[in-house]
Amino acid sequence: MRFLFILFAVLPILEIALLVNVGNIIGGWNTIGLVILTAFIGAYFVKREGISTLQTAQAKMQRNEVPGKELVEGLMLVVAGVLLVTPGFVTDIIGFMFALPGSRHLLAAQVSKHMKMRVVVPGMGAGFGPGAGFNQTNQHNPFGQNPFNASQSQNDNGDVFEGEFTDDTTNDPDKRLK
């Protein structure tokens, strides 16, 4: 909630104050020209890096790899594009951080690391709400287990359940599943 307050209340006030101060120093038309120039330069960077990220993601998909990092970087480039066309110097600085490859790779690695800790695996929880799915508190690793050929499964408490299945819908004993 604080983040939204900062985003919608404090950031515009900071941007206006900074634009007025820069306008007093270099002039109003020069400030407007600088804002337009950063928007064009930012659009060029976002386009160039977006094409590069898309090509990398397509290459990974052709190798049957998940382009997770590229998806995060693509999202960051979308945010960078919005920030760079928004008038203001603070949004331009943040937008350039998201658009330039060096800082974007570092930020994407941090975001990916943070997102891996919050992965929700369908069917691995008690339902919806907090604590459902895979999180840091689970004691088992659902990754690497195949639910279709596993003879054991665990619930969220770590209890192990074993069982067998027999199809009793047919009367022919030779056709029953074991």
Phi and psi restraints in degrees (value plus and minus 20) as a CYANA .aco file:
   2 ARG   PHI     -82.3   -42.3
   2 ARG   PSI     -58.5   -18.5
   3 PHE   PHI     -80.8   -40.8
   3 PHE   PSI     -62.5   -22.5
   4 LEU   PHI     -86.3   -46.3
   4 LEU   PSI     -57.5   -17.5
   5 PHE   PHI     -82.6   -42.6
   5 PHE   PSI     -66.0   -26.0
   6 ILE   PHI     -83.2   -43.2
   6 ILE   PSI     -62.6   -22.6
   7 LEU   PHI     -83.1   -43.1
   7 LEU   PSI     -64.8   -24.8
   8 PHE   PHI    -118.4   -78.4
   8 PHE   PSI     -35.2     4.8
   9 ALA   PHI    -133.0   -93.0
   9 ALA   PSI     -72.5   -32.5
  10 VAL   PHI     -99.1   -59.1
  10 VAL   PSI     -62.1   -22.1
  11 LEU   PHI     -81.0   -41.0
  11 LEU   PSI     -65.7   -25.7
  12 PRO   PHI     -82.8   -42.8
  12 PRO   PSI     -57.4   -17.4
  13 ILE   PHI     -85.2   -45.2
  13 ILE   PSI     -62.7   -22.7
  14 LEU   PHI     -82.3   -42.3
  14 LEU   PSI     -62.5   -22.5
  15 GLU   PHI     -83.2   -43.2
  15 GLU   PSI     -65.0   -25.0
  16 ILE   PHI     -83.9   -43.9
  16 ILE   PSI     -65.1   -25.1
  17 ALA   PHI     -81.4   -41.4
  17 ALA   PSI     -62.1   -22.1
  18 LEU   PHI     -87.5   -47.5
  18 LEU   PSI     -61.6   -21.6
  19 LEU   PHI     -82.0   -42.0
  19 LEU   PSI     -61.1   -21.1
  20 VAL   PHI     -85.0   -45.0
  20 VAL   PSI     -64.3   -24.3
  21 ASN   PHI     -84.4   -44.4
  21 ASN   PSI     -63.8   -23.8
  22 VAL   PHI     -85.7   -45.7
  22 VAL   PSI     -58.0   -18.0
  23 GLY   PHI     -82.2   -42.2
  23 GLY   PSI     -56.9   -16.9
  24 ASN   PHI     -87.5   -47.5
  24 ASN   PSI     -51.5   -11.5
  25 ILE   PHI    -102.1   -62.1
  25 ILE   PSI     -70.4   -30.4
  26 ILE   PHI    -127.1   -87.1
  26 ILE   PSI     -25.6    14.4
  27 GLY   PHI      82.6   122.6
  27 GLY   PSI     132.3   172.3
  28 GLY   PHI     -84.8   -44.8
  28 GLY   PSI     -67.2   -27.2
  29 TRP   PHI     -87.8   -47.8
  29 TRP   PSI     -56.1   -16.1
  30 ASN   PHI     -85.8   -45.8
  30 ASN   PSI     -57.4   -17.4
  31 THR   PHI     -84.5   -44.5
  31 THR   PSI     -65.0   -25.0
  32 ILE   PHI     -81.7   -41.7
  32 ILE   PSI     -63.8   -23.8
  33 GLY   PHI     -81.1   -41.1
  33 GLY   PSI     -60.0   -20.0
  34 LEU   PHI     -85.5   -45.5
  34 LEU   PSI     -60.2   -20.2
  35 VAL   PHI     -84.7   -44.7
  35 VAL   PSI     -62.2   -22.2
  36 ILE   PHI     -87.1   -47.1
  36 ILE   PSI     -60.5   -20.5
  37 LEU   PHI     -82.2   -42.2
  37 LEU   PSI     -63.5   -23.5
  38 THR   PHI     -85.2   -45.2
  38 THR   PSI     -52.4   -12.4
  39 ALA   PHI     -85.7   -45.7
  39 ALA   PSI     -63.9   -23.9
  40 PHE   PHI     -87.0   -47.0
  40 PHE   PSI     -63.7   -23.7
  41 ILE   PHI     -83.4   -43.4
  41 ILE   PSI     -61.8   -21.8
  42 GLY   PHI     -83.7   -43.7
  42 GLY   PSI     -61.6   -21.6
  43 ALA   PHI     -82.5   -42.5
  43 ALA   PSI     -58.7   -18.7
  44 TYR   PHI     -83.1   -43.1
  44 TYR   PSI     -66.8   -26.8
  45 PHE   PHI     -83.0   -43.0
  45 PHE   PSI     -63.1   -23.1
  46 VAL   PHI     -83.8   -43.8
  46 VAL   PSI     -62.2   -22.2
  47 LYS   PHI     -83.7   -43.7
  47 LYS   PSI     -67.8   -27.8
  48 ARG   PHI     -82.1   -42.1
  48 ARG   PSI     -68.1   -28.1
  49 GLU   PHI     -91.2   -51.2
  49 GLU   PSI     -51.6   -11.6
  50 GLY   PHI     -84.9   -44.9
  50 GLY   PSI     -62.6   -22.6
  51 ILE   PHI     -84.4   -44.4
  51 ILE   PSI     -62.6   -22.6
  52 SER   PHI     -83.1   -43.1
  52 SER   PSI     -64.0   -24.0
  53 THR   PHI     -85.4   -45.4
  53 THR   PSI     -59.8   -19.8
  54 LEU   PHI     -83.1   -43.1
  54 LEU   PSI     -62.8   -22.8
  55 GLN   PHI     -84.1   -44.1
  55 GLN   PSI     -60.3   -20.3
  56 THR   PHI     -84.7   -44.7
  56 THR   PSI     -61.6   -21.6
  57 ALA   PHI     -84.4   -44.4
  57 ALA   PSI     -61.6   -21.6
  58 GLN   PHI     -84.8   -44.8
  58 GLN   PSI     -59.0   -19.0
  59 ALA   PHI     -84.5   -44.5
  59 ALA   PSI     -60.7   -20.7
  60 LYS   PHI     -85.4   -45.4
  60 LYS   PSI     -59.8   -19.8
  61 MET   PHI     -86.8   -46.8
  61 MET   PSI     -53.3   -13.3
  62 GLN   PHI     -88.2   -48.2
  62 GLN   PSI     -46.9    -6.9
  63 ARG   PHI    -110.1   -70.1
  63 ARG   PSI      -8.4    31.6
  64 ASN   PHI      39.1    79.1
  64 ASN   PSI      18.1    58.1
  65 GLU   PHI    -129.7   -89.7
  65 GLU   PSI     131.4   171.4
  66 VAL   PHI    -104.6   -64.6
  66 VAL   PSI     104.2   144.2
  67 PRO   PHI    -106.4   -66.4
  67 PRO   PSI      37.4    77.4
  68 GLY   PHI     -81.8   -41.8
  68 GLY   PSI     -68.3   -28.3
  69 LYS   PHI     -82.7   -42.7
  69 LYS   PSI     -58.8   -18.8
  70 GLU   PHI     -87.8   -47.8
  70 GLU   PSI     -54.6   -14.6
  71 LEU   PHI     -85.4   -45.4
  71 LEU   PSI     -61.7   -21.7
  72 VAL   PHI     -84.3   -44.3
  72 VAL   PSI     -63.4   -23.4
  73 GLU   PHI     -85.3   -45.3
  73 GLU   PSI     -57.5   -17.5
  74 GLY   PHI     -82.5   -42.5
  74 GLY   PSI     -62.2   -22.2
  75 LEU   PHI     -83.6   -43.6
  75 LEU   PSI     -60.2   -20.2
  76 MET   PHI     -84.4   -44.4
  76 MET   PSI     -54.9   -14.9
  77 LEU   PHI     -88.6   -48.6
  77 LEU   PSI     -54.9   -14.9
  78 VAL   PHI     -84.0   -44.0
  78 VAL   PSI     -65.5   -25.5
  79 VAL   PHI     -82.9   -42.9
  79 VAL   PSI     -60.8   -20.8
  80 ALA   PHI     -80.7   -40.7
  80 ALA   PSI     -62.6   -22.6
  81 GLY   PHI     -80.9   -40.9
  81 GLY   PSI     -62.8   -22.8
  82 VAL   PHI     -85.7   -45.7
  82 VAL   PSI     -63.7   -23.7
  83 LEU   PHI     -85.8   -45.8
  83 LEU   PSI     -56.6   -16.6
  84 LEU   PHI     -94.4   -54.4
  84 LEU   PSI     -47.4    -7.4
  85 VAL   PHI    -109.0   -69.0
  85 VAL   PSI     -29.0    11.0
  86 THR   PHI     -97.3   -57.3
  86 THR   PSI     107.1   147.1
  87 PRO   PHI     -84.3   -44.3
  87 PRO   PSI     111.2   151.2
  88 GLY   PHI     123.4   163.4
  88 GLY   PSI     136.4   176.4
  89 PHE   PHI    -108.4   -68.4
  89 PHE   PSI     -54.9   -14.9
  90 VAL   PHI     -85.8   -45.8
  90 VAL   PSI     -66.0   -26.0
  91 THR   PHI     -84.8   -44.8
  91 THR   PSI     -52.3   -12.3
  92 ASP   PHI     -86.2   -46.2
  92 ASP   PSI     -61.7   -21.7
  93 ILE   PHI     -83.1   -43.1
  93 ILE   PSI     -66.4   -26.4
  94 ILE   PHI     -85.1   -45.1
  94 ILE   PSI     -61.1   -21.1
  95 GLY   PHI     -81.8   -41.8
  95 GLY   PSI     -62.5   -22.5
  96 PHE   PHI     -86.8   -46.8
  96 PHE   PSI     -52.9   -12.9
  97 MET   PHI     -82.8   -42.8
  97 MET   PSI     -58.1   -18.1
  98 PHE   PHI     -96.6   -56.6
  98 PHE   PSI     -45.9    -5.9
  99 ALA   PHI    -110.4   -70.4
  99 ALA   PSI     -54.3   -14.3
 100 LEU   PHI     -95.2   -55.2
 100 LEU   PSI     117.6   157.6
 101 PRO   PHI     -79.2   -39.2
 101 PRO   PSI     -63.3   -23.3
 102 GLY   PHI     -81.1   -41.1
 102 GLY   PSI     -73.8   -33.8
 103 SER   PHI     -90.7   -50.7
 103 SER   PSI     -53.5   -13.5
 104 ARG   PHI     -85.0   -45.0
 104 ARG   PSI     -60.8   -20.8
 105 HIS   PHI     -83.0   -43.0
 105 HIS   PSI     -62.1   -22.1
 106 LEU   PHI     -85.2   -45.2
 106 LEU   PSI     -65.2   -25.2
 107 LEU   PHI     -85.9   -45.9
 107 LEU   PSI     -58.9   -18.9
 108 ALA   PHI     -86.0   -46.0
 108 ALA   PSI     -56.6   -16.6
 109 ALA   PHI     -83.9   -43.9
 109 ALA   PSI     -61.4   -21.4
 110 GLN   PHI     -86.9   -46.9
 110 GLN   PSI     -61.5   -21.5
 111 VAL   PHI     -85.8   -45.8
 111 VAL   PSI     -62.9   -22.9
 112 SER   PHI     -82.3   -42.3
 112 SER   PSI     -62.2   -22.2
 113 LYS   PHI     -82.6   -42.6
 113 LYS   PSI     -61.7   -21.7
 114 HIS   PHI     -87.0   -47.0
 114 HIS   PSI     -58.8   -18.8
 115 MET   PHI     -90.9   -50.9
 115 MET   PSI     -52.7   -12.7
 116 LYS   PHI     -83.6   -43.6
 116 LYS   PSI     -48.2    -8.2
 117 MET   PHI     -96.0   -56.0
 117 MET   PSI     -34.1     5.9
 118 ARG   PHI    -137.0   -97.0
 118 ARG   PSI       4.2    44.2
 119 VAL   PHI     -88.6   -48.6
 119 VAL   PSI     115.5   155.5
 120 VAL   PHI    -132.3   -92.3
 120 VAL   PSI     101.0   141.0
 121 VAL   PHI    -121.5   -81.5
 121 VAL   PSI     101.2   141.2
 122 PRO   PHI     -79.3   -39.3
 122 PRO   PSI     117.9   157.9
 123 GLY   PHI      64.4   104.4
 123 GLY   PSI     -19.5    20.5
 124 MET   PHI    -129.3   -89.3
 124 MET   PSI      24.6    64.6
 125 GLY   PHI    -184.0  -144.0
 125 GLY   PSI    -198.7  -158.7
 126 ALA   PHI    -105.1   -65.1
 126 ALA   PSI     -25.2    14.8
 127 GLY   PHI     124.5   164.5
 127 GLY   PSI    -166.9  -126.9
 128 PHE   PHI    -113.0   -73.0
 128 PHE   PSI     143.1   183.1
 129 GLY   PHI      84.4   124.4
 129 GLY   PSI    -195.4  -155.4
 130 PRO   PHI     -84.9   -44.9
 130 PRO   PSI     118.0   158.0
 131 GLY   PHI      70.0   110.0
 131 GLY   PSI     -29.2    10.8
 132 ALA   PHI    -100.5   -60.5
 132 ALA   PSI     123.7   163.7
 133 GLY   PHI      64.8   104.8
 133 GLY   PSI    -187.6  -147.6
 134 PHE   PHI    -109.0   -69.0
 134 PHE   PSI     104.9   144.9
 135 ASN   PHI    -163.7  -123.7
 135 ASN   PSI    -191.2  -151.2
 136 GLN   PHI     -88.1   -48.1
 136 GLN   PSI     -41.3    -1.3
 137 THR   PHI    -104.4   -64.4
 137 THR   PSI     -33.4     6.6
 138 ASN   PHI     -89.5   -49.5
 138 ASN   PSI     124.1   164.1
 139 GLN   PHI    -115.8   -75.8
 139 GLN   PSI     -22.9    17.1
 140 HIS   PHI    -142.5  -102.5
 140 HIS   PSI     140.2   180.2
 141 ASN   PHI    -128.9   -88.9
 141 ASN   PSI      89.6   129.6
 142 PRO   PHI     -94.2   -54.2
 142 PRO   PSI     -37.3     2.7
 143 PHE   PHI     -94.5   -54.5
 143 PHE   PSI     116.3   156.3
 144 GLY   PHI      73.7   113.7
 144 GLY   PSI     -30.9     9.1
 145 GLN   PHI    -118.7   -78.7
 145 GLN   PSI     113.4   153.4
 146 ASN   PHI    -119.9   -79.9
 146 ASN   PSI      94.8   134.8
 147 PRO   PHI     -90.0   -50.0
 147 PRO   PSI     -33.9     6.1
 148 PHE   PHI    -105.6   -65.6
 148 PHE   PSI     -44.6    -4.6
 149 ASN   PHI    -142.2  -102.2
 149 ASN   PSI      -5.0    35.0
 150 ALA   PHI    -105.9   -65.9
 150 ALA   PSI     116.6   156.6
 151 SER   PHI    -111.3   -71.3
 151 SER   PSI     -32.2     7.8
 152 GLN   PHI    -146.7  -106.7
 152 GLN   PSI     129.6   169.6
 153 SER   PHI    -159.8  -119.8
 153 SER   PSI     140.7   180.7
 154 GLN   PHI    -143.3  -103.3
 154 GLN   PSI     126.7   166.7
 155 ASN   PHI    -115.1   -75.1
 155 ASN   PSI    -194.5  -154.5
 156 ASP   PHI     -86.9   -46.9
 156 ASP   PSI     -38.6     1.4
 157 ASN   PHI    -107.4   -67.4
 157 ASN   PSI     -23.5    16.5
 158 GLY   PHI      68.6   108.6
 158 GLY   PSI     -16.5    23.5
 159 ASP   PHI     -92.6   -52.6
 159 ASP   PSI     123.8   163.8
 160 VAL   PHI    -123.8   -83.8
 160 VAL   PSI     112.3   152.3
 161 PHE   PHI    -137.8   -97.8
 161 PHE   PSI     109.8   149.8
 162 GLU   PHI    -138.6   -98.6
 162 GLU   PSI     134.8   174.8
 163 GLY   PHI    -193.2  -153.2
 163 GLY   PSI     148.1   188.1
 164 GLU   PHI    -145.8  -105.8
 164 GLU   PSI     138.3   178.3
 165 PHE   PHI    -145.3  -105.3
 165 PHE   PSI     113.1   153.1
 166 THR   PHI    -150.8  -110.8
 166 THR   PSI     111.2   151.2
 167 ASP   PHI    -106.8   -66.8
 167 ASP   PSI      87.4   127.4
 168 ASP   PHI    -115.9   -75.9
 168 ASP   PSI      -6.5    33.5
 169 THR   PHI     -98.4   -58.4
 169 THR   PSI     -37.6     2.4
 170 THR   PHI    -127.1   -87.1
 170 THR   PSI     127.3   167.3
 171 ASN   PHI    -109.7   -69.7
 171 ASN   PSI     -32.4     7.6
 172 ASP   PHI    -101.1   -61.1
 172 ASP   PSI      94.3   134.3
 173 PRO   PHI     -84.3   -44.3
 173 PRO   PSI     -43.1    -3.1
 174 ASP   PHI     -95.6   -55.6
 174 ASP   PSI     -40.5    -0.5
 175 LYS   PHI    -119.4   -79.4
 175 LYS   PSI     -17.2    22.8
 176 ARG   PHI     -92.7   -52.7
 176 ARG   PSI     122.0   162.0
 177 LEU   PHI    -101.2   -61.2
 177 LEU   PSI     125.2   165.2
